[in-house]
Amino acid sequence: MRIVQPIRIQRMTSREGFGQSKVFACTLGVVAALAVSLLASRGAAAEESFSGPTFRKGMWRFTRTLEMVSPSNVRQKLLEREMTRCVDPTQAMKATFSSPSIGNCHSSRPEKISNRYVFSNRCDYMGPVSTVITVLSDEAYTEVNEVHGQAPRMDRVVARRISDCREDRAQLGQPAAAPSEVSHDVEQETADGEPL
């Protein structure tokens, strides 16, 4: 005959529960730190693998035109905006070239054809777009984003460097730009370097 030992039921004291909560919190902290580290290393890898165009930092004039495109290819201008800002457009290009997939939208890698970078599909705030960036020099480029679908539209940016930034001129001991050189609509660069 076999003797069955009674099962011991242990009660957890508040001190033991606190210990387990502390272990859980530490584990959660380590997992969060690893996730942040992984994201940072992926960002650094994307920064190192950037193979897009580079531009000179300075005072840039951007002209943006947004048009609706009808099925019969008739264009209706919705917006035309000009802005002059002190920026480093290369930073904005890095963001464009590292466009991540968003939901069901999967960004394609750019194809370089002569002085153009062609994205057949890029995930953007507007949705899936086809993008063509034409590099004219390290001081000028155009970017055309076309959204296809129910409400087709084209977003065109013409960008041209017009001078050094005020702080760059001051460091070089040169006088600041005369009012006629720089438009009254001058803004400083945003944190992510986005030009417009």
C-alpha angles and dihedrals in degrees: 000000000000122000115221116215116224116249113247116226112205123203118217113232119216089253092057091046090052090051092053091046089051091052090048091050092049091048091049090050092052092049091049091048091051091049092051090047091050092050091048092050091049089051091050090048090051089049091052094044094051106130099171132110124298125215137190117262114240146092107332130187115215124192113192123191123186118194135179112225119211122211089257088056093252109150125215116194110228100173141005117184132172123198136173117206142162103244147140102234091192088073091055089048090054089056091048093049093048093052103154126216111268119203108306092349112100117190118226122221115257120258116216114220112176105301095346132091111205123197109188089194127011126171109233139161086267092055127251109354138172110231132196119187114191114196112209095173139319085284102046141039143150127221123197120189117188121193113200125195136063095342106030115196140166125220113195125186122189110193128188131171110232105177147330118293117263093250091050091053091048091053090051091049093245124136117262118262116284115245091252091057096057128042120242089242095078122152133173122246118278120238093261094046093241106163100208 
